[in-house]
Amino acid sequence: MAISGEFGLEAKERILNSKNPYHCLNLPTSATPEEAKYQYFKLVKRFSPEKEEEAFRKVRKAYEDIRDPAKKAAIDVMLFRGNPGRVRFAGINTAAVSQVKLNREIKAIKETSEDPNQPNQRLAEILKQRTVLIGKNKHWKDTLEDLDWLEKIEGHSNDIRDNRIFVLSRQAGELAEQGHYADAAHRWRRALRLDPSRSDLLHNLAVCSTLMMNKEDEGRYWIETLRAWHRDLDLRGDDDYLKNLIVETHKHFGGRYLNQTGDEGLRDKLVETQVRIGTANAPRTMAGEQPKVTKVGGKPAPVDGKGASTEDSPLFQEGSRAALGLEAYKSQNWMGAISSFELHLEETPTDEAVMDKLGWAYLNAGQANHAFGLWQKMISEGQGEELGKKSFTRAKLDTARSLRNRRMMNPALVQLKDALKMVPDSGEVHFEIGEIYEEKEEWNDAIYFFEKALEIQPNDKPLRKRIRQLQSNFKSSRAVL
């Protein structure tokens, strides 16, 4: 009989297709070294090197990555932090408690009480018991409602505050894993207001801001996170993991925040490692990232990455607001360009050339939502439809490559699939998606998108050969299962 569950076929498939060491070992990112060790030994007993060599190798590497402070720190920089623990109250035990009976008693008290929000020791006790039980079942909305009621009865307490932070964090974590970053950030901000010193909440908000390409919040939250880690380090003393986490974060952002977090002394160390985000492997469209000019086919590409200039429009005549905007744009004064272009469009709202340049200025200024919204408006309203479609697609490609270069594969896929909706017959977009799936070792998806690219570019012999190799890899992985 086939084995399924934690150590059967499902576990093996998860291990072989793991996205990170935690996923491989089936652990939350909040797992302690002891929990990682325990899970590792359970898995290696099931996946022995003699019978399950590939799975064993991946499990061992995952454990080694989590066990090593430097490797774990490098992995954790762009992962959301889980919140360990559970809903709890001092002195409250629910071992022999029935939620049905609690609900009945609470209902009876509400019906006989003139004001159920007045102090009531028995009501507070059973509310706490019910809150623990529904929290255990992950009914987060109901848990928060009971915490609100408890606070009206008993007033503020550390238990209520800590439980509310826990529930909001768990809600946010689940939303973030589904890609609902804005909703997740809203809940983490609510939790942070209850305890502004929590470095895990700041870190999650920083990661969210990066994934949403919100440059203003990104800088603020990463700086606050780094400062909070320094405070944690002062309290903990000699913590190799935390030290590495600070260094790896500065590496990830190319030392962008060194001067604002008191880490100037790390500059030489970062230079020695030669770790830079967004090197020549990927075009850039985000503010604060240099160089802005990349190589395309051996020639410098413009900041907007289109390869086609719109600057020959007669509306860019010398002295006009459009010309002033273009001058600011060329000097990478994005906010100045935005201001001039917006003023110009108030007078000439149908100028597609300036609208397009404004979109790229938005994107370079970190206002991605404004940029893509403007291009979508051009497309939907027929004001420069082809130009808007071309820029929308190019910006999505450039953004995806920048994210991919940061090892942020899933957000990169989101950008590429947005582009695919706009240009479903683009071989370039299909190929980029296939490459990401190949890098993630998700062979079947990689094959699918490469084959789609080959349908559009049937004479691409290297791609045909690549597909055959991937098909071989996929068959081998299925044979192991």
N, C-alpha and C positions, 0 to 999 in steps of 0.2 A: 504494500500500500504506500502511496506517495506521502511523504512527510510535508506538512505545511506549517505555517506559523513562524514563531521566533527563530527556530533553527532548521526549518525546512526549505522548500523551494522558494518561498517568498523571501526568506532571509538571504538566500544565496543570490537571487536576482537583485535584491537591494544592494548587497555588497558589491557585486560586479558592476552595477550602474551607479555606484555612490557618487554624490556630488561633493562631499567633503568628509573628513574623518569622522565627524559626529554622526552623519547619516550612515556611514559604513558600519559603525559600531552600534547603531540604533540608540544613540545617547542625545540628550538635550545639550545645548551649548553651555548650560550651567553645571554640567557634570563635574564632580570632583575627581582628582587623580585616583582616589580609591575606587570610585564608581567605574571609571574607565578601565582600571586594572581588572576589576571583577568581571566586567562584561567581556573584556578581551580573553580572559582564560576560559570563560564559558563558550565563546565562539571558536577558539582554536581546538577545543575538545571535539566540537562538531565537525569543523572543517580542517581536517588533518592535512599536513603537507604531502603525505603519500597519496591520498585519494582526491583531495580538492586543492591542488597546488595554487591555482590562480586566486581562488577565494581566500586561502590561507595567506598568500602574499599580500593581498589588499588589506586584510584584517591586521596583519602585523605592521604594515606601513602606517595604517591609520592610527594604531596605538602608539607607534614610535613618534608620529607627528604630534599627537596630543600630549605625550609624556615629555617631549623636549620643549622647554620654556620658549626658546627662540622660534621654533617652527610653529608651535601653538599660537604664539603672539601674532606671527605673520598671517596665519589663517583667520584669527579672531577679529582682526581689524575691521573687516567689512561684513561680519556676521552679527545678527541681532543677538543680544544677550538674553538668555532665558532667566526667569525669576523662580528660583527654587523655593520649596516650602509648600504651605497650604494655608487655608483659612483656619484660624485658631483663636481661642480666647483662653486666658489664664483661668484654670480651675474648672473648665467646661469639658465634660466627657460625654461622648455620644455613642459609646459602645453598645448600650442596651436601650437605645432610643428609637422610636418609630416616628418618621416624619408625618405619617397620617394622624397619629395621636397628637403630635405637636400642633398640626394645623387646626385640629378640632378645639384644642385648649385655647389657642390664640383667637380663634373665631368667637369662642364663648366669652373670653375676656373683653373683646371689642364690643360685643353685643350688650354686655352688662356695665361697661364703663362709660361714664359721661364724656370723658376725654381720653382716648387711648394713647395720646402723646404725653400724658402726665407721668411723672416718675412712678414706676411699678416694678418692684423687685422681681416678682414671679414672671411677669411678662418679659422683662429684660433677659432673664435666665433662659426661658424657652426660645426666645428670639435668637439668642446666641447659639443654642443647640441647632435650631433650624438653619441658621446661616452657615454653620460648619457643614451640615449635611448637604445643603444645596450647592455649596462651594465645592465639596468633594465630587459632586456630579457635574461640575463645570457649567452650572446654570448661572452665568455671570451677571446677567441683568437682574435676576431675582435676588442674587446675593447683594448687589449694590442697593437695591430697594430696601432690604432688611437692615443693611448698615445705616442707611439714611434714617430709618425708623428708630433704630437703637440710639442714634445720636440725639434724636429729639427727646427720647426718654431719659437717657443717662448723661447727655452732654458729651463733649469731646473727650476722647481717651486715646492713648497710644495704640491700644489694640485695634480700635476702629480705624485709626489712620493707617496703620500698617496693613490691615486687611484690605482697605480700600486701594492702597498702592498695589498690593499683590494682585487683586482682581483686575484693576485697570491695566496692569502690565501684562497679565495673561490674555486679556481681551486684545490688547494691542499686538502682542506676539502672534496670535492666531490670524489677525487681519493682515499683518505684514507678510506672513508666510504665503498668504493668498494673493499678495501683490497690491493690497489696498493700503498703500503707504500713507495717504493723507489722513484716512480714518485712524490708522494706527498712531500716527504722530499726534493727533488730537488727544487720544487717551494717554499717551506717554507724557504729554504736556500737563494734563490734569494731574497725573501722578506726581510729576516733578514739582508742581505748586505745593503739594503736601510735604515734600522733603527735597528742597533744592540742592542738597549736598550729594544726592545719589548719582554716582558716576555711571552706573549701569543704565539709568534712564537717560542721562545726557548722551551716552554713547549710542543708544538706540535712536535717539532723535538725530544725532549727527549722521548715522548711516542712512536713515530715512531721507534726510535733506539731500544727501549725495545721490541717492537713487531717484529722487524727484527732480534732480538738477536745479534745486533752489539754492542759488549761489549765496544769497544773503544769509539764510539760515545755516547753510553748510559751514561757512567760515565761523559764525558765532558759536555753533554747537561743538564743532571740533576743537576750537580754542578752549571752551568751557570744559569739555571732556578731558583734554590734556591737563588742564589745571587741576581738575578733580582727581585725576590719577596721581598727580604729584602730592596732593593732600593725602590720598590713600597710602602712598608710599611713605610719607612721613609717619603715618600711624603704624604701618606694618613693619617698617624697617627694611631689612635686606630681602626684597622680593624680586627674584630674577625674572619671573614672568611679567610682572608689572613694568619693570625697567625695559624689558624687550618690547612690551606693548607700546610704550611711549616712543621708542626708537622706530619700530616698524610703522607706526602711524605717520611719523615724520617722513620716513622713506616713501610711504604710499603716496603722500602729497608733495613729494619733491622738496621737502623742507620749507613749504609755503608758510607754516605757522611758527617757525623757530623763534622769531623775534618777539612774538606775542605771548609766548608761554615760558620764557626764561630758559629755553633750551639752546641758546646760541652755541654753547660748548659742544653740541652734537654735530655742528656743521661739517667739521673735518671728517667725522665718522661717516656721515651720509655721502660725502664726496668720494671717499675711499671705496664704498660699496658700489658706487655708480648706479644707484637705483633711482630711476627717474620715471615719473608717471607720464604716459602719453608721448613716448619717443617717436622716432620717425616711422614706426610701424603703423601708426594710425593718425589720420588727420584730426585736427582739433577744432572745436567750435565753442569752447567754454572760456569764460573770462578768467584772466589770471594765469593762463597756461601758455607757456612759450616753448618753442617758437610758434608763431601763428601761421607761418608759411611752411608748407610741407612739399615734398617732391611727388609729382605725378607724372609718370612717364619720362622722368629725367628733367622735367621743367617745373619751375615754381608754380604752385597753384595759388589762386587768390584766396583771401580770407573766407569768402563765401563758398569756395569749393565748387563752383558751377562750371568753371572753364569757359563760360560765355559772359561777356561784359554787357551790362545794361547802361554803362556810363555815357554812351553816345546819344542818349536821349536829349532832344533840344531843351528839355526842362532843366537840365543840369547847367544851364548857361551861367556864366560868371556873375557873381553878385546875388544870385537867387538863393532862396532858403534851401533848395535842393542842392545847390553847389556848396553852400556852407556845410550842409550835412555830409556831403561826399568828402569834403576836406577833413572833417572830424573823423569820418569813417576810416579814411586812409591812414590817419595817425592813431587809429585804434582808440579814439575817444568815443566810446560807444554811447555814453549818455548824451554827449553833445550831438552826436549824429541822430539819435532817437528824437531829441527835442526839435532839431531843425526839420527832420523828415516829417514829424507829426504836424508841425506848423504848416509845412508845405501842403500836406494832404488835406488840411482843413479848407484850403482854397482850391485845390485841384484833387478831389477825392478819387478820380478815376486814373491817376497816373500809375500805371502798373510797374514801371521801372523803379520809381521811388518806393512803392509799396514793397517790392521785392527786397530792395536794399534795407528798408526798415525791418523786414523780417530777419535778415542776417544780423543787423545791429542788435535786435532783441536777443537773438540766440547767443551772440558773443558777450552780451551783457548779463547772461545767466537767466534771461526771462524766456525760457523755452516755451512755456504755455502761450505767451503772447505771440511768439514767432510762428508756431504751428497753427495757432488760431487764425492769424492773419493770412497765411498761405491757403488754409482751408476756405477762408472767406473769398479769396481771389478765385479759387476753383469753383466754389458753389455759386457765386454770383456772376461768373463769366468775365471778371475783370482781370485779364492776364491769366487765363486758365492754364495754358500750357506752361508758362513761366512759373506759376505758383506750384503746379504739379512737379515740375523739374526740381525746384528748390526744396519743396517739402521732402521729396524722395532723397535728394542728396544730403540734406541736413540729417534725416533719419539714419542714413548710411554712415555719415561721419560720426554722429553721436554714438551709434552702436559700436563702431570701431574703437572709439575712445573708451567706452565702457568695457568692451572686451579686453582692451589693453590693461585695464585695471583688474582684470579677472572677475568682472561682474557679468557673468554669462547670461543669467536669466533676464536682467534688465536690458541687456543688449538684444536678446531675442524679442522682447516686447517692442523695441524700437523698429526692428527689421520687419516684424509682422505687421506693424502699422504701415510701413512703407509698402508692403506687399498688397495691402488692401487698396492702396492708391495705384500701384503699377503691377497688377497680377501677372503680367507677361514679361517681367524683368528677370533675365537670366542672372544678372549681377546680384540681385537681392536673394534669389533662391540659392545661389552659390554661397553667399555669406552665411545664410542660415545653416546650410549643410556643413560648413566649416566649423561652426560653433557646436553643432551636435556631434561632429566627429571628435572635436576636442574634448567633449564631455563623455566620449565613448558610448554614445547612444546611437549605435550603428544603424538601426532600422530607420530612425528619423533622418539621419545623415544621408542614407541611401535615397530616401524618398525625395529630399530637396535637391540632391545632386542630379537625380534622374529628371526632375522638373527643369533644372537648368540645362541639361543635355537636350531635352526636347526643343528648347528655344535656340540652343547653339549646337546642332547635331554634328558639326564637324570638329568639335573639341575632343581630339584623341586623348590628351592627357587626362581629361575628366572622365572619359569612358574607362580608362585603365584604373583610375582611382576608385570608381564605383565597383569594378570587379574585385579590387582588393578589399574594399569594405564589405562586400557580400561574403567574401571568404571569412573575414573576421566575425561577421554576424553569425554565420553557420557554425563556426568554431565555438562561439560563446553559447549558442543554443545546444550544441552537442554536449557541452560540459554540464548544462542544466539537466 
